[in-house]
Structure formats: structure tokens, C-alpha cells
Amino acid sequence: MRTVFFGTPEIAVPALAALAESTNLVTVYCQPDRPAGRGMRLIEPPIKKKALELGLRVQQPVKVRDGRLATELRELQVDYALVLAYGRILPQDVLDAPRLGCLNLHASLLPAYRGAAPINWAIINGERETGISLMQMDEGMDTGPVFLKRRLSIREDQNAGELAAELSELAASMVREDLPKVPAGEATCTPQNAALATLAPPIRAEHTGIDFSKPVRQIINQVRGLFPKPAATTQAGKKRLKLVRVSAGPADLGAGHAPGTIVRADKGGLFVRCGEGCLKIDIAQLEGKKALPARDLVNGRALVEGMVLGS
């Protein structure tokens, strides 16, 4: 099989390697290099780095809707394109260019969590299970019919980065074991039930702020679902505070205090009153500083008992 691959971030790297092992992978497409860091130097996407390491041809089109990408795919005479977290919606002419169209590995159990951030929202919403769906792409947002799904449990203490790493390996397994069934005609294509669809929109700034009036479990899920990037944050005096790892404290600790109040700050940890329950901060990062265990933040008096976070 002659194939091409569309992907950009780290989660897509194992699937790229698996496709290169099992097919004649003629071109890898990813988004352009982007400026990042304090020096704003151009950084290559993880997929580009891996593709060059494997000796593969890499293309980074700035535009996908001007007809040039579709023309190139037709000229390459590929059997199918495999897409995983490319980061752009491909137009119909691109989807139609490969002989068998474009196949997508989406990090949810479709039709749940269609969109850009399925891993984050699954954790934020307290889901206990997610997975990878292998689907035939159409021009909608993850709306095409599904060939196969593989499920994966979400641990109660697992954050988005850890879950993404597990899902990336699951996707690679599907490339090796399940993907060959599609061109062989051995996989049934089932339309999605749109009535059961849920959305996973991009994570924006308004999603990162912590509302301590919410129950403690919701806040824990928010912190898990947003780590490592962009991270859940709150205001601690004049500085922003990123919460790295948190857990549930004694439910009645600080009852009667306003939500967001640090009700205990000692060598035993940092405890913040929530609308329902109490949050234990295990690791946090003050703006301009490195992430520290709670005891170090207490020893440095960066966070003290009686301080109200978020105010």
C-alpha cells in the first residue's frame, strides 16, 4: 500500500512509526514550524522530527484549501491517507484524492468528544473510559462512519499528558493490527449516531481558571485534564499559580470558610476550601518559578493560611 500520513504533535509519533513499518509511506504532512519559548525560535513539530529521523519526505503546507495539496496527493497515487491530530480540517478535494480516501484515528469513542481536545474534556468531565476510533473521514468535524474502536480505562489520578501517552501507543497498535483490515475489505463501516454526539472544543483561556465554589472532584478533574498544557490556574496574591498535582483533602476541613481559602498550610500540606469538600495541593508552580511540592511553598511562605486563592 502506498500511503501518506497527516499529523503534528507527539501523540501521533508512534502511529507514524507503525505506518512506516507496514506500508510504503511516501510523504508525511505536518503543520509548519512555530515560534516558541522565550527566544521565540522556530520549533519543529514532533512528527517532523520523527519523519526526518526515519528518512521520510516531509511537507508542511501553509494552506490546505488552495487545491495544491489535493493535486499533489493525486500525483502521488496513494491508496489512502492516515490522519492523527493533524490540527486542520481537510477539504473535500483532499479527502477524495487518495484511492480509498482519508482514514482518521481519533482519540475518543465516537460519537463522543468530537473536536480538537477529546483527551482533555474526557478527563475534565470525569469519564472513566475513552479510546481510539478508526474512521473514514468526511468534511465534518469527526462525523464520518467508524470502522473500529479500541477502549482504554482512565485512572482516577491520571492527567491528560499521561493518558495521551497511553492512547498514542494504542493508536500504533491499531495501525499494525486493525488498519490493514480496511483496504482488505474486512472491516465494517458503521455510521455514527449524531443524536449521541458530544463536543470537545479547543481549550481556551476561559477554561483554565479554577472556580473554588465548585465541588472538589470537579476541580481535581479540571487540574488533571489541563496538565501539562495549558494547566489549571488561580490567582495567589499578585501572582498566578499553576496547579500541577492535587487530591481530595478531609471533606469537612475548613467548613464555613469561603471557597478558595487556604484553611491549612503546614508540613502536612496545603488545603483549600471548595464549595463542596476540601482540595489538597500536592505540587504547584508560582508564576516565574519552578514547580514545587506544597511543603516547599509553605516553608517559603509563598502560600499561607488565610490567603484566599482566586481573589
Kinemage of the C-alpha trace (Angstrom):
@kinemage 1
@onewidth
@group {chain A} dominant
@subgroup {mainchain}
@vectorlist {calphas} color= white
{ca met a 1} P 0.000 0.000 0.000
{ca arg a 2} L 1.213 3.487 -0.897
{ca thr a 3} L 0.246 5.841 1.934
{ca val a 4} L 0.711 9.334 3.310
{ca phe a 5} L 0.432 10.485 6.922
{ca phe a 6} L -1.036 13.679 8.365
{ca gly a 7} L -0.140 14.548 11.965
{ca thr a 8} L 1.654 17.144 14.067
{ca pro a 9} L 2.052 16.587 17.858
{ca glu a 10} L 3.767 13.944 19.979
{ca ile a 11} L 0.666 11.743 20.287
{ca ala a 12} L 0.894 10.935 16.561
{ca val a 13} L 4.539 9.781 16.573
{ca pro a 14} L 4.049 6.060 17.418
{ca ala a 15} L 1.329 5.730 14.761
{ca leu a 16} L 3.625 7.337 12.179
{ca ala a 17} L 6.374 4.854 13.001
{ca ala a 18} L 3.943 1.931 12.784
{ca leu a 19} L 2.635 3.078 9.383
{ca ala a 20} L 6.197 3.437 8.090
{ca glu a 21} L 6.891 -0.158 9.145
{ca ser a 22} L 3.856 -1.657 7.434
{ca thr a 23} L 3.292 0.385 4.240
{ca asn a 24} L 5.125 2.300 1.565
{ca leu a 25} L 4.832 5.684 3.297
{ca val a 26} L 5.694 8.209 0.593
{ca thr a 27} L 5.102 11.565 2.326
{ca val a 28} L 4.438 12.929 5.808
{ca tyr a 29} L 2.408 16.122 6.219
{ca cys a 30} L 2.501 18.255 9.353
{ca gln a 31} L 1.892 21.852 10.328
{ca pro a 32} L 4.651 24.460 9.804
{ca asp a 33} L 7.373 25.104 12.363
{ca arg a 34} L 6.136 27.557 15.015
{ca pro a 35} L 7.989 30.107 17.189
{ca ala a 36} L 8.088 29.113 20.859
{ca gly a 37} L 9.956 29.776 24.101
{ca arg a 38} L 11.459 32.986 25.400
{ca gly a 39} L 13.580 33.436 22.295
{ca met a 40} L 10.615 32.654 20.009
{ca arg a 41} L 12.799 30.479 17.833
{ca leu a 42} L 11.172 28.174 15.310
{ca ile a 43} L 10.421 24.726 16.731
{ca glu a 44} L 9.856 21.665 14.554
{ca pro a 45} L 6.715 19.620 15.269
{ca pro a 46} L 7.412 16.209 16.847
{ca ile a 47} L 6.095 14.475 13.719
{ca lys a 48} L 8.590 16.290 11.512
{ca lys a 49} L 11.469 15.272 13.767
{ca lys a 50} L 10.421 11.620 13.706
{ca ala a 51} L 9.780 11.585 9.964
{ca leu a 52} L 13.226 13.012 9.182
{ca glu a 53} L 14.767 10.502 11.582
{ca leu a 54} L 13.086 7.739 9.566
{ca gly a 55} L 14.314 9.246 6.290
{ca leu a 56} L 10.812 10.172 5.106
{ca arg a 57} L 9.789 13.047 2.876
{ca val a 58} L 8.131 15.860 4.884
{ca gln a 59} L 5.779 18.558 3.634
{ca gln a 60} L 4.429 21.439 5.762
{ca pro a 61} L 1.751 23.199 3.702
{ca val a 62} L 0.672 26.617 4.927
{ca lys a 63} L -2.636 26.252 3.080
{ca val a 64} L -4.720 23.124 2.504
{ca arg a 65} L -7.657 24.653 0.638
{ca asp a 66} L -5.963 26.147 -2.440
{ca gly a 67} L -6.095 22.908 -4.479
{ca arg a 68} L -2.350 22.276 -4.426
{ca leu a 69} L -2.427 19.641 -1.700
{ca ala a 70} L -5.175 17.668 -3.443
{ca thr a 71} L -3.272 17.816 -6.727
{ca glu a 72} L -0.098 16.527 -5.094
{ca leu a 73} L -1.931 13.622 -3.460
{ca arg a 74} L -3.422 12.594 -6.786
{ca glu a 75} L 0.018 12.758 -8.406
{ca leu a 76} L 1.468 10.577 -5.650
{ca gln a 77} L -1.169 7.917 -6.457
{ca val a 78} L -1.587 6.855 -2.852
{ca asp a 79} L -4.027 4.198 -1.712
{ca tyr a 80} L -5.052 6.059 1.453
{ca ala a 81} L -4.041 8.821 3.846
{ca leu a 82} L -3.905 8.232 7.596
{ca val a 83} L -4.637 11.243 9.815
{ca leu a 84} L -3.981 11.623 13.552
{ca ala a 85} L -4.087 15.031 15.270
{ca tyr a 86} L -3.084 16.986 12.158
{ca gly a 87} L -4.733 20.111 13.557
{ca arg a 88} L -6.621 21.263 10.462
{ca ile a 89} L -9.883 20.272 8.814
{ca leu a 90} L -9.092 18.801 5.398
{ca pro a 91} L -11.325 19.935 2.491
{ca gln a 92} L -13.284 17.536 0.319
{ca asp a 93} L -10.836 17.608 -2.598
{ca val a 94} L -8.066 16.386 -0.270
{ca leu a 95} L -10.302 13.719 1.285
{ca asp a 96} L -11.174 12.403 -2.186
{ca ala a 97} L -7.631 12.400 -3.603
{ca pro a 98} L -6.353 9.037 -2.246
{ca arg a 99} L -7.877 5.926 -3.837
{ca leu a 100} L -9.522 4.832 -0.558
{ca gly a 101} L -9.897 8.330 0.876
{ca cys a 102} L -8.593 9.566 4.231
{ca leu a 103} L -8.772 7.499 7.413
{ca asn a 104} L -8.583 9.085 10.842
{ca leu a 105} L -7.502 7.820 14.258
{ca his a 106} L -9.488 9.952 16.716
{ca ala a 107} L -8.747 9.902 20.459
{ca ser a 108} L -12.272 9.206 21.699
{ca leu a 109} L -15.025 6.636 21.434
{ca leu a 110} L -17.013 8.381 18.706
{ca pro a 111} L -19.547 9.943 18.553
{ca ala a 112} L -18.418 11.120 21.994
{ca tyr a 113} L -15.990 14.040 22.111
{ca arg a 114} L -15.806 15.165 18.525
{ca gly a 115} L -13.337 18.005 18.143
{ca ala a 116} L -9.863 19.270 18.942
{ca ala a 117} L -9.410 18.318 22.608
{ca pro a 118} L -11.069 14.947 23.312
{ca ile a 119} L -8.469 13.807 25.854
{ca asn a 120} L -8.721 16.964 27.940
{ca trp a 121} L -12.518 17.061 28.017
{ca ala a 122} L -12.894 13.352 28.798
{ca ile a 123} L -10.850 13.863 31.980
{ca ile a 124} L -12.408 17.232 32.859
{ca asn a 125} L -15.864 15.666 32.620
{ca gly a 126} L -14.878 12.757 34.849
{ca glu a 127} L -15.100 9.977 32.266
{ca arg a 128} L -13.801 6.561 33.318
{ca glu a 129} L -13.186 5.284 29.783
{ca thr a 130} L -12.000 6.576 26.431
{ca gly a 131} L -10.220 5.059 23.439
{ca ile a 132} L -9.297 5.371 19.772
{ca ser a 133} L -11.768 5.308 16.884
{ca leu a 134} L -10.662 4.416 13.352
{ca met a 135} L -12.993 6.234 10.967
{ca gln a 136} L -13.499 7.224 7.347
{ca met a 137} L -13.166 10.983 7.127
{ca asp a 138} L -15.756 13.295 5.660
{ca glu a 139} L -15.778 17.091 5.613
{ca gly a 140} L -17.462 17.374 9.022
{ca met a 141} L -15.762 17.566 12.410
{ca asp a 142} L -15.133 13.875 13.194
{ca thr a 143} L -18.537 12.921 11.789
{ca gly a 144} L -17.567 10.118 9.387
{ca pro a 145} L -18.503 6.450 9.747
{ca val a 146} L -16.425 4.335 12.142
{ca phe a 147} L -14.659 1.074 11.288
{ca leu a 148} L -13.227 0.020 14.640
{ca lys a 149} L -12.849 1.195 18.233
{ca arg a 150} L -10.447 0.223 20.973
{ca arg a 151} L -11.193 1.133 24.594
{ca leu a 152} L -8.919 2.326 27.377
{ca ser a 153} L -9.695 2.921 31.053
{ca ile a 154} L -8.931 6.325 32.595
{ca arg a 155} L -7.358 6.100 36.055
{ca glu a 156} L -8.659 8.455 38.739
{ca asp a 157} L -5.245 10.092 39.205
{ca gln a 158} L -4.273 10.188 35.515
{ca asn a 159} L -3.624 13.536 33.827
{ca ala a 160} L -4.017 14.474 30.168
{ca gly a 161} L -0.341 14.029 29.335
{ca glu a 162} L -0.223 10.550 30.819
{ca leu a 163} L -3.434 9.497 29.084
{ca ala a 164} L -2.219 10.879 25.746
{ca ala a 165} L 0.916 8.743 26.014
{ca glu a 166} L -1.158 5.589 26.539
{ca leu a 167} L -3.533 6.483 23.716
{ca ser a 168} L -0.613 7.083 21.359
{ca glu a 169} L 0.574 3.512 21.885
{ca leu a 170} L -2.981 2.223 21.451
{ca ala a 171} L -3.189 4.084 18.140
{ca ala a 172} L 0.070 2.489 16.998
{ca ser a 173} L -1.311 -0.962 17.848
{ca met a 174} L -4.379 -0.215 15.736
{ca val a 175} L -2.162 0.792 12.806
{ca arg a 176} L -0.397 -2.557 12.990
{ca glu a 177} L -3.370 -4.817 13.753
{ca asp a 178} L -6.614 -3.120 12.683
{ca leu a 179} L -5.797 -0.694 9.880
{ca pro a 180} L -4.894 -3.424 7.312
{ca lys a 181} L -8.465 -4.739 7.594
{ca val a 182} L -9.858 -1.588 5.928
{ca pro a 183} L -8.193 -1.855 2.480
{ca ala a 184} L -8.696 -5.641 2.653
{ca gly a 185} L -12.460 -5.126 2.986
{ca glu a 186} L -12.524 -6.932 6.344
{ca ala a 187} L -13.797 -4.001 8.463
{ca thr a 188} L -17.438 -2.911 8.624
{ca cys a 189} L -18.065 0.810 8.351
{ca thr a 190} L -20.835 1.991 10.731
{ca pro a 191} L -22.419 5.476 10.573
{ca gln a 192} L -22.266 7.473 13.792
{ca asn a 193} L -25.426 8.227 15.751
{ca ala a 194} L -25.450 12.029 15.669
{ca ala a 195} L -28.009 12.143 18.496
{ca leu a 196} L -25.338 10.774 20.870
{ca ala a 197} L -22.600 13.173 19.776
{ca thr a 198} L -20.752 15.357 22.275
{ca leu a 199} L -18.165 18.028 21.541
{ca ala a 200} L -14.566 18.616 22.635
{ca pro a 201} L -13.762 22.198 21.605
{ca pro a 202} L -10.251 23.664 21.778
{ca ile a 203} L -9.041 24.535 25.271
{ca arg a 204} L -9.088 28.303 25.722
{ca ala a 205} L -8.046 30.701 28.486
{ca glu a 206} L -11.537 30.762 29.976
{ca his a 207} L -11.324 27.018 30.626
{ca thr a 208} L -8.167 27.231 32.757
{ca gly a 209} L -9.307 29.391 35.691
{ca ile a 210} L -10.328 27.483 38.834
{ca asp a 211} L -13.678 28.225 40.445
{ca phe a 212} L -13.301 27.086 44.063
{ca ser a 213} L -17.058 27.294 44.619
{ca lys a 214} L -17.326 24.034 42.659
{ca pro a 215} L -17.112 20.575 44.281
{ca val a 216} L -13.611 19.314 44.937
{ca arg a 217} L -13.914 16.412 42.477
{ca gln a 218} L -14.705 18.788 39.608
{ca ile a 219} L -11.632 20.862 40.426
{ca ile a 220} L -9.416 17.762 40.617
{ca asn a 221} L -10.686 16.669 37.208
{ca gln a 222} L -10.029 20.133 35.781
{ca val a 223} L -6.440 20.098 37.046
{ca arg a 224} L -5.856 16.588 35.666
{ca gly a 225} L -7.481 17.386 32.346
{ca leu a 226} L -5.396 20.511 31.714
{ca phe a 227} L -1.973 19.172 32.713
{ca pro a 228} L 0.667 19.596 31.385
{ca lys a 229} L -0.655 22.239 28.985
{ca pro a 230} L -2.087 24.779 29.419
{ca ala a 231} L -2.591 23.887 33.153
{ca ala a 232} L -5.329 24.976 35.533
{ca thr a 233} L -4.540 28.269 37.248
{ca thr a 234} L -5.680 30.594 40.012
{ca gln a 235} L -4.573 33.902 41.485
{ca ala a 236} L -2.368 33.781 44.618
{ca gly a 237} L -1.932 37.364 45.737
{ca lys a 238} L -0.318 39.201 42.822
{ca lys a 239} L 0.921 36.050 41.082
{ca arg a 240} L -0.659 33.302 39.046
{ca leu a 241} L -0.473 29.816 40.490
{ca lys a 242} L -0.485 26.704 38.302
{ca leu a 243} L -1.783 23.582 39.981
{ca val a 244} L 0.272 20.564 38.927
{ca arg a 245} L -0.997 17.755 41.144
{ca val a 246} L -3.888 17.834 43.593
{ca ser a 247} L -6.026 15.409 45.574
{ca ala a 248} L -9.012 15.426 47.901
{ca gly a 249} L -8.419 16.523 51.490
{ca pro a 250} L -10.627 15.845 54.530
{ca ala a 251} L -14.152 16.716 53.417
{ca asp a 252} L -15.024 18.833 56.480
{ca leu a 253} L -11.688 20.626 56.849
{ca gly a 254} L -12.311 24.377 56.850
{ca ala a 255} L -16.092 24.048 56.682
{ca gly a 256} L -17.608 27.503 56.971
{ca his a 257} L -14.713 29.278 55.250
{ca ala a 258} L -15.198 30.992 51.895
{ca pro a 259} L -14.304 28.874 48.843
{ca gly a 260} L -10.686 29.416 47.837
{ca thr a 261} L -9.457 29.991 51.403
{ca ile a 262} L -6.248 28.210 52.406
{ca val a 263} L -7.502 26.626 55.607
{ca arg a 264} L -4.300 24.796 56.484
{ca ala a 265} L -0.691 25.393 55.448
{ca asp a 266} L 1.935 23.392 57.303
{ca lys a 267} L 4.344 20.497 56.819
{ca gly a 268} L 1.295 18.280 56.287
{ca gly a 269} L 0.393 20.157 53.113
{ca leu a 270} L -1.774 22.894 51.645
{ca phe a 271} L -5.541 22.603 51.936
{ca val a 272} L -8.046 24.862 50.177
{ca arg a 273} L -11.755 25.019 50.941
{ca cys a 274} L -14.049 24.318 47.991
{ca gly a 275} L -17.786 24.755 47.538
{ca glu a 276} L -18.086 21.100 48.481
{ca gly a 277} L -15.138 19.369 50.137
{ca cys a 278} L -11.522 20.395 50.524
{ca leu a 279} L -8.685 20.396 47.965
{ca lys a 280} L -5.168 19.261 48.891
{ca ile a 281} L -2.476 20.899 46.763
{ca asp a 282} L 0.392 18.441 46.324
{ca ile a 283} L 2.518 20.260 43.724
{ca ala a 284} L 2.081 23.794 42.360
{ca gln a 285} L 4.035 26.412 40.418
{ca leu a 286} L 4.066 30.125 41.140
{ca glu a 287} L 4.425 32.459 38.179
{ca gly a 288} L 8.105 32.832 37.274
{ca lys a 289} L 9.172 29.917 39.485
{ca lys a 290} L 9.607 26.172 39.103
{ca ala a 291} L 7.016 23.664 40.269
{ca leu a 292} L 7.426 22.804 43.966
{ca pro a 293} L 5.905 20.387 46.486
{ca ala a 294} L 3.415 22.018 48.840
{ca arg a 295} L 5.772 21.834 51.824
{ca asp a 296} L 8.342 23.987 49.992
{ca leu a 297} L 5.712 26.574 49.104
{ca val a 298} L 4.676 26.652 52.763
{ca asn a 299} L 8.269 26.906 54.016
{ca gly a 300} L 8.899 29.805 51.654
{ca arg a 301} L 5.674 31.458 52.846
{ca ala a 302} L 4.549 31.882 49.243
{ca leu a 303} L 1.178 30.443 50.317
{ca val a 304} L -0.056 30.977 53.857
{ca glu a 305} L -3.065 30.024 55.905
{ca gly a 306} L -5.920 32.502 55.476
{ca met a 307} L -4.935 33.552 51.940
{ca val a 308} L -7.881 33.395 49.536
{ca leu a 309} L -6.939 31.994 46.139
{ca gly a 310} L -8.657 33.423 43.129
{ca ser a 311} L -9.418 36.753 44.789
